[in-house]
């Protein structure tokens, strides 16, 4: 059974890397998503998501890359805060 992306379309994009990179970028921008959540949503590895967005996307769509880079930089700046909150919840027994 083929996976579906966030739009409900078939996500069989292993052959079309440029399209996959664009869809990943749009998903991250629209949802302020993390690399991890995008990878899970599209059924690919975090390494693939990162490579698509940081190396492949700028080569053919610089404006989209600049938009997604802002979201990724924001996520990177906030990750230590999210980690602290998750640790606090873990040890307080809050799920």
N, CA, C and O atoms as CSV, one atom per row, in Angstrom:
chain,resi,resn,atom,element,x,y,z
A,1,UNK,N,N,0.846,-1.180,0.000
A,1,UNK,CA,C,0.000,0.000,0.000
A,1,UNK,C,C,0.894,1.246,0.000
A,1,UNK,O,O,1.731,1.387,0.891
A,2,UNK,N,N,0.743,2.142,-0.960
A,2,UNK,CA,C,1.594,3.338,-1.006
A,2,UNK,C,C,1.246,4.322,0.104
A,2,UNK,O,O,0.088,4.453,0.502
A,3,UNK,N,N,2.263,5.001,0.586
A,3,UNK,CA,C,2.053,6.032,1.605
A,3,UNK,C,C,1.431,7.259,0.949
A,3,UNK,O,O,1.581,7.494,-0.250
A,4,UNK,N,N,0.727,8.033,1.771
A,4,UNK,CA,C,0.173,9.286,1.270
A,4,UNK,C,C,0.840,10.436,1.986
A,4,UNK,O,O,1.158,10.338,3.171
A,5,UNK,N,N,1.053,11.524,1.275
A,5,UNK,CA,C,1.664,12.691,1.901
A,5,UNK,C,C,0.602,13.523,2.603
A,5,UNK,O,O,-0.553,13.107,2.702
A,6,UNK,N,N,0.990,14.695,3.088
A,6,UNK,CA,C,0.067,15.523,3.864
A,6,UNK,C,C,-1.117,16.032,3.050
A,6,UNK,O,O,-2.106,16.479,3.630
A,7,UNK,N,N,-1.043,15.976,1.741
A,7,UNK,CA,C,-2.157,16.419,0.896
A,7,UNK,C,C,-3.046,15.248,0.488
A,7,UNK,O,O,-4.032,15.438,-0.224
A,8,UNK,N,N,-2.703,14.033,0.936
A,8,UNK,CA,C,-3.473,12.863,0.565
A,8,UNK,C,C,-3.060,12.274,-0.771
A,8,UNK,O,O,-3.720,11.368,-1.281
A,9,UNK,N,N,-1.979,12.776,-1.341
A,9,UNK,CA,C,-1.497,12.269,-2.615
A,9,UNK,C,C,-0.505,11.141,-2.366
A,9,UNK,O,O,0.073,11.032,-1.284
A,10,UNK,N,N,-0.318,10.314,-3.369
A,10,UNK,CA,C,0.649,9.225,-3.249
A,10,UNK,C,C,2.041,9.814,-3.067
A,10,UNK,O,O,2.436,10.746,-3.768
A,11,UNK,N,N,2.764,9.263,-2.127
A,11,UNK,CA,C,4.092,9.801,-1.816
A,11,UNK,C,C,5.175,8.851,-2.322
A,11,UNK,O,O,6.081,8.483,-1.574
A,12,UNK,N,N,5.082,8.461,-3.566
A,12,UNK,CA,C,6.082,7.585,-4.173
A,12,UNK,C,C,7.059,8.467,-4.943
A,12,UNK,O,O,7.105,8.424,-6.172
A,13,UNK,N,N,7.827,9.256,-4.229
A,13,UNK,CA,C,8.668,10.262,-4.877
A,13,UNK,C,C,10.138,9.888,-4.875
A,13,UNK,O,O,10.995,10.762,-5.000
A,14,UNK,N,N,10.444,8.623,-4.739
A,14,UNK,CA,C,11.841,8.231,-4.676
A,14,UNK,C,C,12.552,8.516,-5.989
A,14,UNK,O,O,13.765,8.728,-5.992
A,15,UNK,N,N,11.833,8.527,-7.098
A,15,UNK,CA,C,12.446,8.779,-8.386
A,15,UNK,C,C,12.574,10.255,-8.715
A,15,UNK,O,O,13.446,10.637,-9.496
A,16,UNK,N,N,11.731,11.088,-8.139
A,16,UNK,CA,C,11.741,12.510,-8.454
A,16,UNK,C,C,12.195,13.299,-7.226
A,16,UNK,O,O,11.378,13.744,-6.421
A,17,UNK,N,N,13.482,13.458,-7.102
A,17,UNK,CA,C,14.078,14.072,-5.916
A,17,UNK,C,C,13.696,15.541,-5.800
A,17,UNK,O,O,13.432,16.020,-4.697
A,18,UNK,N,N,13.660,16.261,-6.910
A,18,UNK,CA,C,13.324,17.688,-6.863
A,18,UNK,C,C,11.904,17.896,-6.347
A,18,UNK,O,O,11.661,18.780,-5.525
A,19,UNK,N,N,10.972,17.084,-6.826
A,19,UNK,CA,C,9.581,17.201,-6.364
A,19,UNK,C,C,9.480,16.867,-4.880
A,19,UNK,O,O,8.775,17.541,-4.129
A,20,UNK,N,N,10.187,15.828,-4.468
A,20,UNK,CA,C,10.171,15.443,-3.051
A,20,UNK,C,C,10.719,16.569,-2.187
A,20,UNK,O,O,10.147,16.885,-1.144
A,21,UNK,N,N,11.819,17.176,-2.610
A,21,UNK,CA,C,12.420,18.272,-1.849
A,21,UNK,C,C,11.452,19.450,-1.744
A,21,UNK,O,O,11.340,20.062,-0.682
A,22,UNK,N,N,10.759,19.769,-2.822
A,22,UNK,CA,C,9.783,20.864,-2.793
A,22,UNK,C,C,8.619,20.542,-1.863
A,22,UNK,O,O,8.182,21.402,-1.098
A,23,UNK,N,N,8.118,19.322,-1.921
A,23,UNK,CA,C,7.004,18.945,-1.045
A,23,UNK,C,C,7.429,18.962,0.422
A,23,UNK,O,O,6.671,19.402,1.285
A,24,UNK,N,N,8.632,18.486,0.699
A,24,UNK,CA,C,9.145,18.533,2.071
A,24,UNK,C,C,9.232,19.973,2.558
A,24,UNK,O,O,8.808,20.291,3.669
A,25,UNK,N,N,9.785,20.837,1.717
A,25,UNK,CA,C,9.948,22.241,2.096
A,25,UNK,C,C,8.593,22.889,2.367
A,25,UNK,O,O,8.428,23.589,3.366
A,26,UNK,N,N,7.638,22.663,1.496
A,26,UNK,CA,C,6.308,23.246,1.687
A,26,UNK,C,C,5.651,22.729,2.959
A,26,UNK,O,O,5.010,23.491,3.683
A,27,UNK,N,N,5.806,21.444,3.232
A,27,UNK,CA,C,5.227,20.862,4.449
A,27,UNK,C,C,5.841,21.504,5.692
A,27,UNK,O,O,5.126,21.855,6.631
A,28,UNK,N,N,7.149,21.653,5.697
A,28,UNK,CA,C,7.834,22.235,6.857
A,28,UNK,C,C,7.443,23.697,7.035
A,28,UNK,O,O,7.227,24.143,8.162
A,29,UNK,N,N,7.351,24.441,5.951
A,29,UNK,CA,C,6.982,25.859,6.035
A,29,UNK,C,C,5.540,26.013,6.526
A,29,UNK,O,O,5.273,26.807,7.429
A,30,UNK,N,N,4.620,25.262,5.939
A,30,UNK,CA,C,3.197,25.388,6.285
A,30,UNK,C,C,2.902,24.969,7.717
A,30,UNK,O,O,2.041,25.555,8.374
A,31,UNK,N,N,3.616,23.950,8.204
A,31,UNK,CA,C,3.314,23.384,9.518
A,31,UNK,C,C,4.343,23.737,10.583
A,31,UNK,O,O,4.230,23.286,11.723
A,32,UNK,N,N,5.347,24.538,10.227
A,32,UNK,CA,C,6.450,24.834,11.154
A,32,UNK,C,C,6.993,23.524,11.733
A,32,UNK,O,O,7.303,23.436,12.921
A,33,UNK,N,N,7.101,22.522,10.877
A,33,UNK,CA,C,7.467,21.170,11.292
A,33,UNK,C,C,8.973,21.028,11.476
A,33,UNK,O,O,9.760,21.826,10.967
A,34,UNK,N,N,9.346,20.001,12.212
A,34,UNK,CA,C,10.755,19.669,12.392
A,34,UNK,C,C,11.168,18.677,11.307
A,34,UNK,O,O,10.322,18.100,10.623
A,35,UNK,N,N,12.474,18.488,11.161
A,35,UNK,CA,C,12.984,17.502,10.214
A,35,UNK,C,C,12.464,16.117,10.595
A,35,UNK,O,O,12.070,15.331,9.734
A,36,UNK,N,N,12.468,15.834,11.884
A,36,UNK,CA,C,12.013,14.527,12.366
A,36,UNK,C,C,10.543,14.282,12.019
A,36,UNK,O,O,10.191,13.202,11.544
A,37,UNK,N,N,9.692,15.270,12.253
A,37,UNK,CA,C,8.263,15.072,11.974
A,37,UNK,C,C,8.000,14.983,10.467
A,37,UNK,O,O,7.122,14.236,10.036
A,38,UNK,N,N,8.750,15.734,9.671
A,38,UNK,CA,C,8.597,15.650,8.213
A,38,UNK,C,C,9.036,14.279,7.707
A,38,UNK,O,O,8.388,13.692,6.841
A,39,UNK,N,N,10.133,13.776,8.250
A,39,UNK,CA,C,10.619,12.455,7.850
A,39,UNK,C,C,9.584,11.387,8.167
A,39,UNK,O,O,9.322,10.501,7.353
A,40,UNK,N,N,9.004,11.478,9.347
A,40,UNK,CA,C,7.991,10.506,9.747
A,40,UNK,C,C,6.757,10.619,8.852
A,40,UNK,O,O,6.192,9.604,8.443
A,41,UNK,N,N,6.344,11.824,8.551
A,41,UNK,CA,C,5.146,12.058,7.735
A,41,UNK,C,C,5.309,11.528,6.314
A,41,UNK,O,O,4.371,10.976,5.741
A,42,UNK,N,N,6.521,11.700,5.741
A,42,UNK,CA,C,6.762,11.293,4.364
A,42,UNK,C,C,7.339,9.883,4.253
A,42,UNK,O,O,7.508,9.367,3.149
A,43,UNK,N,N,7.641,9.263,5.389
A,43,UNK,CA,C,8.139,7.891,5.371
A,43,UNK,C,C,9.551,7.750,4.851
A,43,UNK,O,O,9.886,6.751,4.215
A,44,UNK,N,N,10.392,8.755,5.122
A,44,UNK,CA,C,11.796,8.697,4.722
A,44,UNK,C,C,12.658,9.034,5.938
A,44,UNK,O,O,12.136,9.427,6.982
A,45,UNK,N,N,13.964,8.882,5.806
A,45,UNK,CA,C,14.846,9.110,6.950
A,45,UNK,C,C,15.098,10.601,7.178
A,45,UNK,O,O,14.933,11.425,6.278
A,46,UNK,N,N,15.504,10.922,8.412
A,46,UNK,CA,C,15.847,12.312,8.741
A,46,UNK,C,C,17.027,12.772,7.897
A,46,UNK,O,O,17.089,13.932,7.487
A,47,UNK,N,N,17.963,11.863,7.637
A,47,UNK,CA,C,19.135,12.209,6.824
A,47,UNK,C,C,18.727,12.615,5.414
A,47,UNK,O,O,19.278,13.560,4.850
A,48,UNK,N,N,17.767,11.903,4.850
A,48,UNK,CA,C,17.284,12.215,3.504
A,48,UNK,C,C,16.591,13.570,3.484
A,48,UNK,O,O,16.804,14.367,2.570
A,49,UNK,N,N,15.764,13.831,4.488
A,49,UNK,CA,C,15.080,15.126,4.569
A,49,UNK,C,C,16.111,16.242,4.645
A,49,UNK,O,O,16.020,17.230,3.916
A,50,UNK,N,N,17.085,16.083,5.522
A,50,UNK,CA,C,18.097,17.126,5.703
A,50,UNK,C,C,18.896,17.348,4.425
A,50,UNK,O,O,19.144,18.491,4.042
A,51,UNK,N,N,19.299,16.268,3.762
A,51,UNK,CA,C,20.074,16.394,2.526
A,51,UNK,C,C,19.239,17.048,1.421
A,51,UNK,O,O,19.734,17.906,0.690
A,52,UNK,N,N,17.972,16.641,1.305
A,52,UNK,CA,C,17.092,17.244,0.296
A,52,UNK,C,C,16.971,18.751,0.508
A,52,UNK,O,O,17.028,19.527,-0.446
A,53,UNK,N,N,16.802,19.158,1.767
A,53,UNK,CA,C,16.550,20.567,2.058
A,53,UNK,C,C,17.809,21.416,2.079
A,53,UNK,O,O,17.775,22.572,1.658
A,54,UNK,N,N,18.904,20.879,2.551
A,54,UNK,CA,C,20.101,21.706,2.710
A,54,UNK,C,C,21.048,21.658,1.516
A,54,UNK,O,O,21.812,22.600,1.305
A,55,UNK,N,N,21.014,20.583,0.734
A,55,UNK,CA,C,21.936,20.471,-0.399
A,55,UNK,C,C,21.233,20.508,-1.754
A,55,UNK,O,O,21.683,21.198,-2.669
A,56,UNK,N,N,20.149,19.782,-1.883
A,56,UNK,CA,C,19.497,19.665,-3.194
A,56,UNK,C,C,18.584,20.845,-3.506
A,56,UNK,O,O,18.614,21.370,-4.620
A,57,UNK,N,N,17.775,21.268,-2.541
A,57,UNK,CA,C,16.807,22.342,-2.776
A,57,UNK,C,C,17.459,23.656,-3.217
A,57,UNK,O,O,16.954,24.282,-4.150
A,58,UNK,N,N,18.554,24.106,-2.595
A,58,UNK,CA,C,19.149,25.384,-3.028
A,58,UNK,C,C,19.638,25.371,-4.475
A,58,UNK,O,O,19.740,26.423,-5.105
A,59,UNK,N,N,19.935,24.202,-4.994
A,59,UNK,CA,C,20.449,24.102,-6.358
A,59,UNK,C,C,19.390,24.431,-7.407
A,59,UNK,O,O,19.733,24.875,-8.503
A,60,UNK,N,N,18.103,24.222,-7.094
A,60,UNK,CA,C,17.082,24.463,-8.113
A,60,UNK,C,C,15.947,25.377,-7.659
A,60,UNK,O,O,15.133,25.787,-8.486
A,61,UNK,N,N,15.869,25.708,-6.368
A,61,UNK,CA,C,14.804,26.607,-5.907
A,61,UNK,C,C,15.299,27.402,-4.700
A,61,UNK,O,O,14.930,27.113,-3.562
A,62,UNK,N,N,16.122,28.388,-4.958
A,62,UNK,CA,C,16.731,29.180,-3.887
A,62,UNK,C,C,15.697,29.923,-3.031
A,62,UNK,O,O,15.846,29.935,-1.809
A,63,UNK,N,N,14.653,30.545,-3.610
A,63,UNK,CA,C,13.674,31.248,-2.764
A,63,UNK,C,C,12.967,30.319,-1.767
A,63,UNK,O,O,12.766,30.688,-0.609
A,64,UNK,N,N,12.596,29.132,-2.212
A,64,UNK,CA,C,11.948,28.171,-1.315
A,64,UNK,C,C,12.931,27.712,-0.239
A,64,UNK,O,O,12.558,27.544,0.922
A,65,UNK,N,N,14.179,27.514,-0.631
A,65,UNK,CA,C,15.215,27.126,0.331
A,65,UNK,C,C,15.365,28.179,1.428
A,65,UNK,O,O,15.488,27.834,2.603
A,66,UNK,N,N,15.355,29.446,1.056
A,66,UNK,CA,C,15.520,30.509,2.049
A,66,UNK,C,C,14.356,30.529,3.042
A,66,UNK,O,O,14.550,30.819,4.222
A,67,UNK,N,N,13.153,30.223,2.565
A,67,UNK,CA,C,11.993,30.164,3.466
A,67,UNK,C,C,12.105,28.993,4.437
A,67,UNK,O,O,11.876,29.148,5.637
A,68,UNK,N,N,12.457,27.829,3.918
A,68,UNK,CA,C,12.548,26.646,4.780
A,68,UNK,C,C,13.732,26.772,5.731
A,68,UNK,O,O,13.690,26.248,6.845
A,69,UNK,N,N,14.774,27.453,5.307
A,69,UNK,CA,C,15.944,27.654,6.169
A,69,UNK,C,C,15.568,28.459,7.408
A,69,UNK,O,O,16.083,28.195,8.495
A,70,UNK,N,N,14.683,29.432,7.259
A,70,UNK,CA,C,14.228,30.215,8.416
A,70,UNK,C,C,13.545,29.327,9.446
A,70,UNK,O,O,13.795,29.456,10.644
A,71,UNK,N,N,12.687,28.430,8.987
A,71,UNK,CA,C,11.984,27.525,9.905
A,71,UNK,C,C,12.981,26.579,10.570
A,71,UNK,O,O,12.908,26.345,11.776
A,72,UNK,N,N,13.910,26.036,9.785
A,72,UNK,CA,C,14.891,25.104,10.348
A,72,UNK,C,C,15.807,25.800,11.352
A,72,UNK,O,O,16.154,25.218,12.380
A,73,UNK,N,N,16.196,27.026,11.066
A,73,UNK,CA,C,17.036,27.778,12.010
A,73,UNK,C,C,16.278,28.069,13.303
A,73,UNK,O,O,16.850,28.010,14.391
A,74,UNK,N,N,14.997,28.380,13.179
A,74,UNK,CA,C,14.163,28.623,14.360
A,74,UNK,C,C,14.053,27.345,15.199
A,74,UNK,O,O,14.162,27.388,16.424
A,75,UNK,N,N,13.836,26.211,14.527
A,75,UNK,CA,C,13.757,24.931,15.237
A,75,UNK,C,C,15.068,24.617,15.948
A,75,UNK,O,O,15.070,24.125,17.077
A,76,UNK,N,N,16.173,24.902,15.283
A,76,UNK,CA,C,17.479,24.624,15.880
A,76,UNK,C,C,17.705,25.492,17.115
A,76,UNK,O,O,18.266,25.030,18.108
A,77,UNK,N,N,17.273,26.733,17.053
A,77,UNK,CA,C,17.448,27.642,18.189
A,77,UNK,C,C,16.574,27.242,19.375
A,77,UNK,O,O,16.923,27.525,20.521
A,78,UNK,N,N,15.450,26.592,19.112
A,78,UNK,CA,C,14.505,26.233,20.174
A,78,UNK,C,C,14.659,24.807,20.684
A,78,UNK,O,O,14.005,24.435,21.658
A,79,UNK,N,N,15.495,24.007,20.059
A,79,UNK,CA,C,15.505,22.581,20.398
A,79,UNK,C,C,15.938,22.292,21.823
A,79,UNK,O,O,15.447,21.339,22.429
A,80,UNK,N,N,16.842,23.087,22.374
A,80,UNK,CA,C,17.262,22.837,23.756
A,80,UNK,C,C,16.121,23.121,24.733
A,80,UNK,O,O,16.029,22.493,25.788
A,81,UNK,N,N,15.265,24.058,24.381
A,81,UNK,CA,C,14.109,24.366,25.226
A,81,UNK,C,C,13.103,23.216,25.171
A,81,UNK,O,O,12.583,22.788,26.201
A,82,UNK,N,N,12.834,22.723,23.965
A,82,UNK,CA,C,11.910,21.592,23.811
A,82,UNK,C,C,12.418,20.364,24.553
A,82,UNK,O,O,11.639,19.638,25.171
A,83,UNK,N,N,13.724,20.135,24.490
A,83,UNK,CA,C,14.310,18.993,25.192
A,83,UNK,C,C,14.137,19.110,26.691
A,83,UNK,O,O,13.843,18.122,27.364
A,84,UNK,N,N,14.316,20.314,27.224
A,84,UNK,CA,C,14.135,20.535,28.658
A,84,UNK,C,C,12.702,20.313,29.095
A,84,UNK,O,O,12.448,19.744,30.157
A,85,UNK,N,N,11.769,20.761,28.278
A,85,UNK,CA,C,10.346,20.570,28.588
A,85,UNK,C,C,10.001,19.080,28.566
A,85,UNK,O,O,9.281,18.594,29.438
A,86,UNK,N,N,10.513,18.364,27.575
A,86,UNK,CA,C,10.243,16.928,27.476
A,86,UNK,C,C,10.821,16.182,28.675
A,86,UNK,O,O,10.189,15.270,29.207
A,87,UNK,N,N,12.022,16.572,29.098
A,87,UNK,CA,C,12.641,15.927,30.262
A,87,UNK,C,C,11.836,16.206,31.520
A,87,UNK,O,O,11.624,15.308,32.335
A,88,UNK,N,N,11.392,17.426,31.683
A,88,UNK,CA,C,10.577,17.780,32.848
A,88,UNK,C,C,9.298,16.942,32.884
A,88,UNK,O,O,8.927,16.407,33.930
A,89,UNK,N,N,8.628,16.833,31.736
A,89,UNK,CA,C,7.403,16.035,31.678
A,89,UNK,C,C,7.684,14.571,32.003
A,89,UNK,O,O,6.900,13.919,32.693
A,90,UNK,N,N,8.791,14.071,31.510
A,90,UNK,CA,C,9.142,12.666,31.736
A,90,UNK,C,C,9.287,12.378,33.226
A,90,UNK,O,O,8.744,11.394,33.729
A,91,UNK,N,N,10.009,13.224,33.919
A,91,UNK,CA,C,10.289,12.957,35.325
A,91,UNK,C,C,9.166,13.381,36.261
A,91,UNK,O,O,9.123,12.945,37.411
A,92,UNK,N,N,8.283,14.203,35.796
A,92,UNK,CA,C,7.107,14.550,36.606
A,92,UNK,C,C,5.960,13.579,36.366
A,92,UNK,O,O,4.942,13.618,37.057
A,93,UNK,N,N,6.137,12.706,35.376
A,93,UNK,CA,C,5.103,11.721,35.083
A,93,UNK,C,C,3.956,12.264,34.269
A,93,UNK,O,O,2.887,11.656,34.224
A,94,UNK,N,N,4.155,13.396,33.626
A,94,UNK,CA,C,3.122,13.999,32.786
A,94,UNK,C,C,3.337,13.524,31.361
A,94,UNK,O,O,4.452,13.588,30.845
A,95,UNK,N,N,2.284,13.053,30.726
A,95,UNK,CA,C,2.418,12.601,29.338
A,95,UNK,C,C,1.698,13.497,28.385
A,95,UNK,O,O,1.713,13.254,27.178
